């Protein structure tokens, strides 16, 4: 059984300030996506080093389904034996998949960090329970947080679900391990 989070309340403003300063991290876990009647579940490896990132989804046999790399302002997406490039990850993902996923915000949401104008609710321990983004391109998304795990004195989400308003589309992320170098 995974820990559900802290037993005592967390100082959320201090937690958010510390998490915003984390610009290098790695996580492993699972991701499930559903769009209309199509669904896929895959193993997830995701690493971020300041502005560069590597995001890989693979099936249970280890076969890579999606490989997204962003380095030095160039984003490359490999999927279905094809390679796509762009200078904007959000635009590239939309162009290839039709999913409008605000990558810049998602990099904070996955850490449990709301934007300045976002509205949110808290757990009894003072961590994010739900998040309603206010940014222009991401208002159709809602984020719900599951359990939390402690890593280097920070509480990081162990599970989150992004749902698109007015659709049955969702993205579920279950995190097995966080690494903050």
C-alpha positions in Angstrom: 0.0 0.0 0.0 1.3 3.4 -0.9 1.4 6.2 1.6 -1.5 8.6 1.3 0.5 11.7 2.3 1.6 13.5 5.4 -0.1 12.9 8.7 0.3 16.5 9.8 -0.6 19.6 7.8 1.9 20.9 5.2 2.8 24.6 4.8 1.5 24.9 1.2 3.1 28.2 0.3 6.5 27.0 1.5 6.0 23.7 -0.3 5.0 25.4 -3.6 8.0 27.7 -3.4 10.3 24.8 -2.9 8.7 22.8 -5.8 8.9 25.8 -8.2 12.7 25.8 -7.6 12.9 22.1 -8.6 13.9 22.3 -12.3 15.5 18.8 -12.6 13.6 15.7 -11.8 12.7 12.2 -13.0 9.7 10.0 -12.5 8.6 6.5 -13.5 5.2 5.1 -13.4 2.2 4.3 -15.6 0.0 6.4 -17.8 -3.5 5.7 -19.1 -5.1 7.8 -21.8 -8.7 7.7 -23.1 -10.0 9.7 -26.0 -13.7 8.9 -26.9 -13.8 5.1 -27.1 -10.0 4.5 -27.6 -7.8 3.8 -24.6 -4.2 3.0 -24.0 -2.1 2.1 -21.0 1.6 2.3 -20.9 4.7 2.5 -18.7 6.0 6.0 -18.3 9.5 7.5 -18.0 9.8 11.2 -17.7 12.8 13.4 -17.0 13.2 17.2 -16.9 16.4 19.2 -16.8 15.5 22.9 -16.8 14.1 23.5 -20.3 15.0 20.0 -21.7 12.8 17.0 -21.2 12.5 13.4 -22.2 9.1 11.6 -22.1 8.7 8.0 -23.1 5.7 5.6 -23.1 6.3 1.9 -23.6 4.1 -1.1 -23.6 4.4 -4.0 -21.1 7.0 -5.7 -23.5 9.2 -2.6 -23.4 8.3 -1.5 -27.0 8.4 2.3 -27.2 5.0 3.7 -28.2 5.9 7.4 -27.9 9.2 9.1 -27.5 9.2 12.9 -27.0 12.5 14.8 -26.5 12.9 18.5 -26.1 16.5 19.8 -26.3 17.8 23.3 -26.9 14.4 24.6 -28.2 13.8 21.7 -30.6 11.1 19.1 -29.8 11.1 15.7 -31.5 8.3 13.2 -31.2 8.6 9.6 -32.5 5.5 7.6 -32.8 4.2 5.0 -35.2 7.6 4.7 -36.9 7.5 8.4 -37.8 9.4 11.4 -36.5 7.9 14.8 -36.1 9.6 18.1 -35.0 8.6 21.5 -33.8 9.8 24.3 -31.5 6.7 24.0 -29.2 5.9 20.7 -27.5 2.2 21.6 -27.0 1.7 22.5 -30.6 3.6 19.3 -31.8 1.5 17.0 -29.6 -1.7 18.6 -30.9 -0.5 18.4 -34.5 0.3 14.7 -34.2 -2.4 13.5 -31.8 -5.1 16.1 -31.7 -4.7 16.4 -27.9 -4.3 20.0 -26.7 -2.1 19.3 -23.6 -0.4 22.4 -22.2 3.0 20.9 -21.6 4.4 24.0 -19.7 1.6 23.8 -17.2 1.6 20.0 -17.0 5.3 20.2 -15.9 4.0 22.1 -12.8 0.8 20.2 -12.3 2.6 16.8 -12.1 4.6 18.3 -9.2 1.5 19.6 -7.5 2.2 23.2 -8.2 -0.8 25.5 -9.2 -0.4 28.5 -11.4 -0.9 31.9 -9.8 -4.4 32.4 -11.1 -5.5 28.7 -10.8 -8.2 27.8 -8.3 -7.8 24.6 -6.2 -9.0 22.7 -3.2 -6.9 21.1 -0.6 -6.6 17.8 1.2 -6.9 17.7 5.0 -3.1 17.8 5.1 -3.0 21.0 3.0 -1.9 19.6 -0.3 -3.7 19.9 -3.6 -6.8 17.8 -4.0 -8.1 19.4 -7.2 -6.9 22.1 -9.6 -8.9 24.2 -12.0 -6.4 25.9 -14.3 -7.0 29.5 -15.4 -4.5 29.7 -18.3 -6.0 30.5 -21.7 -5.1 27.2 -23.4 -5.8 24.9 -20.4 -9.2 25.9 -19.0 -10.8 22.8 -20.5 -8.7 20.6 -18.2 -9.4 19.7 -14.5 -6.7 18.0 -12.4 -7.4 15.7 -9.4 -4.7 14.4 -7.2 -4.5 11.1 -5.4 -1.9 10.0 -2.9 1.3 11.8 -2.2 4.8 10.6 -1.4 7.7 12.3 0.4 10.9 12.8 -1.6 13.7 14.9 -0.2 11.4 16.6 2.4 8.9 17.5 -0.4 5.5 16.0 -0.9 5.0 15.0 -4.5 1.9 13.5 -6.1 1.8 9.8 -6.5 -1.3 9.9 -8.7 -3.1 12.5 -10.7 -6.0 12.5 -13.2 -6.5 15.1 -15.9 -10.0 15.2 -17.3 -11.2 17.3 -20.2 -14.5 19.2 -19.6 -17.5 18.2 -21.7 -15.8 15.0 -22.9 -15.0 11.5 -21.6 -11.3 12.1 -22.3 -8.8 11.7 -19.5 -5.1 11.2 -18.7 -4.2 9.2 -15.6 -0.7 9.2 -14.2 0.4 6.8 -11.4 3.8 7.5 -10.2 5.9 4.7 -8.7 9.1 6.7 -8.1 10.3 10.3 -8.1 13.9 11.3 -8.2 15.1 14.8 -7.5 18.9 14.9 -8.0 
